[in-house]
Amino acid sequence: MDKKILRRQKIRYRIRRKVKGTSSTPRLSVFRSNTEIYAQLIDDDNGVTMASSSSKEKDIMAQKGPKIDKSKMVGNAIARKAIELGVKKVTFDRSGYLYHGRIKAIADGAREGGLEF
């Protein structure tokens, strides 16, 4: 396995030891590929994904612009879905990625949408 992948895996496990999602404050988990970005609201107590959003959704994909802008839109979309479910507070799980760039953009978009971390 690649060194980079192993390093991220270790960081991910370290974060997951501390970050837990409940039905009242779910975990906002982020996955970033080279081209797309995905966000999920996860209730770890019941092992259920409550809501998800990605840059592959039609309204986000239709927008032109850099990936950072699309990441912000994904953050806004996941915040809208969370508020529809009656969730205001979440715990942010950066999944081993640096809190920078597209990961930070998702967090900022979610905060703008009304979520509290």
C-alpha positions as CSV (number, residue, x, y, z in Angstrom):
1,M,0.0,0.0,0.0
2,D,1.1,3.5,-0.7
3,K,2.7,5.5,2.2
4,K,0.3,8.4,1.7
5,I,-2.8,6.1,1.9
6,L,-1.4,4.4,5.1
7,R,-0.7,7.8,6.7
8,R,-4.2,9.0,6.0
9,Q,-5.7,5.7,7.2
10,K,-3.9,6.1,10.6
11,I,-5.0,9.7,10.9
12,R,-8.6,8.6,10.1
13,Y,-8.6,5.9,12.8
14,R,-7.2,8.4,15.3
15,I,-10.0,10.9,14.5
16,R,-12.7,8.2,14.5
17,R,-11.7,7.1,18.1
18,K,-12.7,10.6,19.3
19,V,-15.6,11.5,16.9
20,K,-18.9,9.8,17.4
21,G,-22.2,10.6,15.8
22,T,-25.6,10.3,17.6
23,S,-29.1,10.8,16.3
24,S,-29.2,14.3,17.9
25,T,-25.7,15.3,16.7
26,P,-24.7,13.1,13.7
27,R,-21.2,12.9,12.3
28,L,-20.6,14.9,9.1
29,S,-18.2,12.6,7.2
30,V,-16.4,13.9,4.1
31,F,-14.8,11.9,1.3
32,R,-12.7,13.6,-1.4
33,S,-11.7,12.0,-4.7
34,N,-9.7,13.8,-7.4
35,T,-12.8,15.0,-9.2
36,E,-15.7,14.7,-6.8
37,I,-16.5,15.4,-3.1
38,Y,-19.1,13.6,-0.9
39,A,-20.6,14.4,2.5
40,Q,-22.7,12.2,4.8
41,L,-24.6,12.6,8.0
42,I,-24.1,9.4,10.0
43,D,-25.7,8.2,13.2
44,D,-23.1,5.9,14.6
45,D,-25.3,4.6,17.5
46,N,-27.7,3.0,15.0
47,G,-25.3,2.6,12.2
48,V,-27.4,4.6,9.8
49,T,-26.7,7.3,7.1
50,M,-29.3,10.0,7.7
51,A,-28.5,12.1,4.7
52,S,-25.9,12.5,2.0
53,S,-24.8,15.0,-0.7
54,S,-22.2,15.0,-3.4
55,S,-20.9,17.1,-6.2
56,K,-22.6,14.6,-8.6
57,E,-26.1,15.9,-7.8
58,K,-27.7,17.5,-10.8
59,D,-28.1,21.0,-9.5
60,I,-24.4,21.1,-8.3
61,M,-23.1,19.4,-11.4
62,A,-24.9,21.9,-13.6
63,Q,-22.9,24.8,-12.1
64,K,-19.6,25.8,-13.7
65,G,-16.6,26.7,-11.7
66,P,-13.7,25.4,-9.6
67,K,-14.0,22.4,-7.3
68,I,-13.8,24.6,-4.2
69,D,-17.0,26.3,-5.2
70,K,-18.7,23.0,-5.8
71,S,-17.5,21.8,-2.4
72,K,-19.1,24.9,-0.8
73,M,-22.4,24.0,-2.6
74,V,-22.2,20.4,-1.2
75,G,-21.8,21.8,2.3
76,N,-24.8,24.0,1.8
77,A,-26.8,21.1,0.4
78,I,-26.0,18.8,3.3
79,A,-26.9,21.6,5.7
80,R,-30.3,22.0,4.1
81,K,-31.0,18.3,4.3
82,A,-29.9,18.2,8.0
83,I,-32.2,21.1,8.9
84,E,-35.1,19.3,7.1
85,L,-34.3,16.3,9.4
86,G,-34.4,18.7,12.4
87,V,-30.6,18.5,13.1
88,K,-28.8,21.8,14.0
89,K,-25.5,20.4,15.5
90,V,-23.1,18.0,13.9
91,T,-19.6,16.7,14.7
92,F,-17.2,17.2,11.7
93,D,-15.2,14.2,10.5
94,R,-12.5,15.3,8.1
95,S,-11.6,11.6,7.4
96,G,-7.8,12.1,7.6
97,Y,-7.7,15.0,5.1
98,L,-6.1,18.3,6.1
99,Y,-8.6,21.0,7.1
100,H,-7.7,23.0,4.1
101,G,-9.1,23.7,0.6
102,R,-12.1,21.7,-0.4
103,I,-12.6,20.1,3.1
104,K,-12.6,23.6,4.6
105,A,-15.0,24.8,1.9
106,I,-17.5,22.0,2.8
107,A,-17.3,23.0,6.4
108,D,-17.8,26.7,5.6
109,G,-20.7,25.9,3.3
110,A,-22.4,23.8,6.0
111,R,-21.9,26.6,8.6
112,E,-23.4,29.1,6.1
113,G,-26.4,26.7,5.7
114,G,-27.1,26.8,9.4
115,L,-25.2,23.9,10.9
116,E,-23.2,24.2,14.2
117,F,-20.0,22.3,14.7
